[in-house]
Amino acid sequence: FGGRAQLAAVPIPSYNESIGWSIGLAVAGFYNVNTADTISPQSVTALFGFNSENKTWAAGAIQKFQLDEDKWRLQFGGALGEINFQAYANLPDWMGGGTFIDYTSDMTFALVQGSRLAWKRLYLGAKYRYMRSRTVFDIDLPIDTELEPRVFSGIGAIATWDSRDNIFYTLDGYYVDFWTLWNRDGTGSDQDYDIYYFEARGFHEYRKKHVIAARIHSRFTSGDVPFEDESVFYYIDLRGYTDGRYRAEQRHTAQAEYRWNFYKRWYGVGFGGVGWSVDEVSEISWDGILPSVGLGVRWQMISDPPVNIGIDYAWGKEENAIYFRIGEAF
């Protein structure tokens, strides 16, 4: 590849009630594939891995290409690991009521997707995702709690509107993304089910170095949805909650964030939002709301492209969490 490339390597410590302390490492390279192309954002090659206190581990790679004056966007990714985690189950009273159940999943994951600029800032494309998983539940019941290795393989469509002024740290613009994933026997999947995903982000620099950002997002599933592909809240969706506690056929969130570049490379962040974990849209109610509020700080690790690292502390409903991160929440 031609042109100036920049390399960033960041250790990422974190703590989660489910897996304990963990240490990870992310290494990313940012570069221009074609030095004559001054319109395309820089492409990214990234490697990551982590290992935790309870022997949960994962490793993978992501490749993102922005090509031909940003007319083409290609993404490839793969990961594997062993996840020792927990799921929240609403068990009957005679079994102890609602409780967390430990489980182990051995997973292999691969993703290929590409989109082409079709009109103004509208990109249309397709994607393919492969996932192989074997899950074992740690529970003493007179039923089979060990799932055989299964393959979930699907194809889908992508539609994206992207008018952001910078994809790494946005001051103004919009990003609206919709994609589907259809898993069928004909695509090599052991179960037939669908995933529909929508998100919209908006950014506005209302005063120099002061940015207001907002995001809404929804994920729907239908059909014979496997445990591994249910709609689960993670920190990337709503901060302040134990990963995996809220699991249903749908998840919905709305959040806003204030970002302030208060001194040279230093940024302050304040955020708040709400979410719902439901099986039907009709179940969305005030009683089931999951609030989130928090504060964070960022330091600009790379100036071109602008890439920040930082830490967030978030309060949720009856729990809280701390996050170390590369880049912004959205």
C-alpha positions in Angstrom: 0.0 0.0 0.0 1.2 3.5 -0.7 1.1 6.6 1.5 1.8 7.3 5.1 0.5 4.6 7.5 0.0 4.9 11.2 0.1 2.1 13.7 -1.6 2.1 17.1 -1.4 -0.5 19.8 -3.5 -0.2 23.0 -3.8 -2.5 26.0 -7.4 -2.7 27.2 -8.0 -3.8 30.8 -11.7 -4.3 31.9 -13.9 -5.8 34.6 -17.2 -7.6 34.2 -19.1 -9.4 37.0 -19.5 -12.4 34.7 -15.9 -12.9 33.6 -13.9 -11.0 36.2 -10.8 -8.9 35.2 -9.5 -9.3 31.7 -6.7 -7.8 29.7 -6.8 -7.3 26.0 -4.7 -5.9 23.2 -5.8 -4.1 20.1 -3.4 -3.2 17.3 -4.6 -1.2 14.3 -3.0 0.2 11.2 -4.5 3.2 9.3 -3.5 3.9 5.7 -4.5 5.1 2.3 -4.6 2.3 -0.3 -4.3 4.9 -3.1 -2.3 8.0 -2.3 -4.0 9.8 -5.2 -7.4 9.3 -3.6 -7.9 12.2 -1.3 -11.6 11.5 -0.7 -11.7 8.0 0.7 -11.3 7.7 4.5 -8.3 5.7 5.6 -8.6 2.0 5.5 -8.1 0.0 8.7 -6.4 -3.3 9.5 -6.9 -4.4 13.1 -5.9 -7.4 15.3 -7.3 -8.0 18.7 -7.4 -10.5 21.5 -8.1 -10.8 25.2 -8.0 -13.3 28.1 -9.9 -13.1 31.3 -9.9 -14.3 34.9 -12.5 -17.0 34.3 -10.6 -18.3 31.2 -12.8 -16.6 28.6 -10.7 -15.7 25.6 -11.1 -14.5 22.1 -8.9 -13.4 19.2 -9.6 -12.0 15.8 -9.0 -9.7 12.9 -10.9 -7.0 11.0 -10.2 -5.4 7.7 -12.0 -2.4 6.3 -11.3 -0.9 2.9 -12.6 2.5 1.7 -11.9 2.6 -2.1 -12.3 4.6 -5.3 -13.1 8.0 -3.7 -15.2 6.2 -1.1 -17.5 4.6 -3.7 -16.7 1.1 -2.4 -16.7 0.0 1.2 -15.5 -3.6 2.0 -15.2 -5.3 5.3 -13.8 -8.7 6.3 -13.6 -10.2 9.8 -13.0 -13.3 11.7 -12.7 -14.4 15.3 -12.6 -17.5 17.5 -12.7 -18.1 21.2 -14.2 -19.7 24.3 -16.8 -17.7 26.1 -17.5 -18.6 29.8 -20.4 -16.4 30.5 -23.9 -16.3 32.0 -27.5 -15.9 30.9 -30.3 -14.6 33.1 -33.2 -17.1 33.3 -36.7 -16.5 34.7 -37.0 -19.9 36.4 -40.1 -21.0 38.3 -40.2 -20.3 42.1 -39.7 -24.0 42.9 -36.3 -23.8 41.1 -35.3 -20.6 42.9 -36.8 -17.9 40.6 -34.9 -15.6 38.4 -31.2 -16.4 38.4 -28.0 -16.3 36.3 -27.0 -19.7 34.7 -23.4 -20.2 33.7 -22.6 -21.5 30.2 -19.6 -22.1 28.0 -19.6 -21.4 24.2 -16.9 -22.4 21.8 -17.3 -20.1 18.8 -15.9 -19.5 15.4 -17.1 -16.4 13.4 -16.5 -14.9 10.0 -18.1 -12.0 8.1 -17.8 -10.7 4.6 -19.7 -7.6 3.3 -19.5 -5.0 0.7 -21.4 -1.9 -0.5 -21.3 0.5 -3.4 -22.3 4.2 -3.5 -25.6 4.2 -5.3 -26.9 7.8 -5.0 -25.5 10.9 -3.2 -24.5 9.3 0.2 -26.6 6.1 -0.1 -24.7 2.8 -0.1 -26.3 -0.5 -1.1 -24.7 -3.9 -0.7 -24.8 -7.4 0.7 -23.2 -9.5 3.5 -22.5 -13.1 4.4 -22.0 -14.3 8.0 -20.8 -17.7 9.3 -20.9 -18.7 12.9 -20.2 -22.1 14.4 -21.0 -22.7 18.1 -21.2 -25.3 20.8 -22.8 -24.3 24.1 -22.9 -26.1 27.4 -25.1 -24.9 30.3 -24.0 -25.4 33.9 -27.3 -26.4 35.5 -28.5 -29.6 37.2 -31.7 -30.4 35.4 -33.3 -33.6 34.1 -32.9 -32.3 30.5 -30.1 -32.1 28.0 -28.1 -29.0 28.8 -25.4 -29.6 26.2 -26.1 -28.3 22.7 -24.4 -30.1 19.8 -22.1 -28.0 17.6 -24.3 -26.0 15.2 -23.6 -23.8 12.2 -25.5 -20.6 11.6 -24.9 -19.3 8.1 -26.8 -16.5 6.4 -26.8 -13.8 3.7 -28.4 -10.4 3.9 -28.8 -6.9 2.4 -27.3 -3.6 3.4 -28.6 0.0 3.0 -26.6 2.8 4.5 -26.8 6.6 4.4 -23.6 8.2 5.5 -23.1 12.0 5.5 -20.6 12.2 8.4 -17.7 14.6 7.9 -15.3 12.1 9.5 -16.0 8.4 10.2 -13.5 8.2 13.0 -14.6 11.3 15.1 -17.7 13.0 13.7 -18.5 16.7 14.2 -21.5 16.9 11.9 -23.6 14.6 9.8 -25.8 11.5 9.9 -25.3 7.8 9.7 -28.4 5.6 9.1 -27.8 1.8 8.7 -30.2 -1.0 8.0 -29.2 -4.6 7.3 -30.8 -8.1 7.3 -29.5 -11.6 7.8 -31.4 -14.6 6.5 -30.2 -17.9 7.8 -31.6 -20.9 5.8 -30.8 -24.5 5.1 -29.9 -23.4 1.6 -27.2 -21.1 2.9 -25.7 -23.8 5.1 -27.5 -22.9 8.4 -28.7 -25.6 10.8 -31.7 -23.4 11.8 -34.0 -21.1 9.9 -34.3 -17.6 11.3 -34.0 -13.9 10.4 -32.2 -10.8 12.0 -33.2 -7.2 11.2 -31.1 -4.4 12.4 -31.6 -0.6 12.3 -29.7 2.3 13.7 -29.6 6.1 13.2 -26.9 8.5 14.5 -26.8 12.2 14.3 -24.0 14.6 15.1 -23.8 18.4 15.4 -21.0 20.7 16.5 -23.2 23.5 17.9 -20.1 25.4 19.1 -16.4 24.9 18.3 -15.1 21.8 20.2 -18.6 21.1 21.6 -20.5 18.2 19.9 -23.9 16.7 20.6 -24.4 13.1 19.3 -27.5 10.9 19.4 -28.3 7.3 18.5 -31.4 5.1 18.2 -31.2 1.5 17.4 -33.3 -1.7 17.2 -32.6 -5.4 16.6 -35.4 -7.8 15.7 -35.3 -11.6 15.3 -37.8 -14.0 14.1 -38.1 -17.8 13.4 -36.2 -20.6 15.1 -33.6 -18.2 16.7 -30.8 -20.0 18.5 -29.6 -19.1 21.9 -26.3 -17.6 20.5 -28.2 -15.2 18.2 -30.8 -13.8 20.5 -30.9 -10.0 21.0 -28.7 -9.4 24.0 -27.7 -6.1 25.6 -23.9 -5.5 25.5 -22.0 -2.4 26.5 -21.9 -1.2 22.9 -25.7 -0.9 23.0 -26.4 0.5 26.5 -23.7 1.2 29.0 -24.2 0.4 32.7 -25.4 -3.2 32.6 -23.9 -6.7 33.0 -23.4 -8.2 29.6 -25.9 -10.9 28.9 -28.4 -10.2 31.6 -31.1 -8.9 29.3 -31.9 -11.3 26.5 -35.0 -11.4 24.3 -36.2 -11.4 20.7 -35.8 -7.6 20.4 -33.7 -4.8 21.9 -34.3 -1.1 21.5 -32.2 1.9 22.7 -32.1 5.7 22.5 -29.2 7.7 23.8 -27.5 11.0 23.6 -23.9 12.1 24.3 -22.2 15.4 24.9 -18.5 15.6 23.8 -16.2 18.5 24.8 -12.6 18.9 23.6 -11.6 20.9 26.7 -7.8 20.9 26.4 -5.5 20.0 23.5 -5.9 16.2 23.1 -8.3 15.8 26.0 -12.0 15.3 25.8 -14.9 15.0 28.3 -18.0 12.9 27.7 -21.4 12.9 29.4 -24.1 10.5 28.2 -27.6 9.2 29.0 -30.1 6.9 27.4 -32.8 4.3 27.8 -33.4 0.8 26.5 -35.9 -2.1 26.4 -35.4 -5.8 26.1 -38.7 -7.4 24.9 -40.2 -10.2 22.8 -42.8 -7.9 21.2 -43.0 -4.2 20.4 -46.2 -4.0 22.4 -44.2 -4.9 25.6 -42.3 -1.6 25.5 -43.5 0.2 28.6 -42.4 2.6 31.3 -42.1 -0.3 33.8 -39.7 -2.1 31.6 -37.4 0.8 30.9 -33.6 0.4 31.4 -32.0 3.8 32.1 -28.3 4.6 31.6 -26.3 7.6 32.6 -22.6 8.2 32.8 -19.4 10.2 32.4 -16.2 9.6 30.5 -12.8 11.0 29.4 -10.9 10.6 26.2 -7.4 11.2 24.9 -6.6 11.6 21.2 -4.1 8.8 20.5 -3.8 9.6 16.7 -4.6 13.0 15.2 -5.0 11.9 11.5 -7.3 10.1 11.4 -8.6 11.3 14.8 -8.8 8.2 17.0 -9.4 8.5 20.7 -9.0 6.1 23.6 -10.7 6.5 26.9 -12.7 5.3 29.9 -16.4 5.5 30.7 -18.3 5.0 34.0 -22.0 4.2 33.7 -24.9 3.8 36.1 -27.7 1.5 35.1 -30.8 0.1 36.9 -29.5 -1.4 40.2 -25.9 -1.8 38.7 -23.0 0.1 37.2 -20.0 -0.6 35.0 -16.7 0.7 33.9 -15.4 0.6 30.3 -12.0 1.1 28.6 -12.4 1.8 24.9 -10.9 2.7 21.6 -13.0 5.2 19.7 -16.4 6.5 20.6 -19.5 4.6 21.7 -21.1 5.5 18.4 
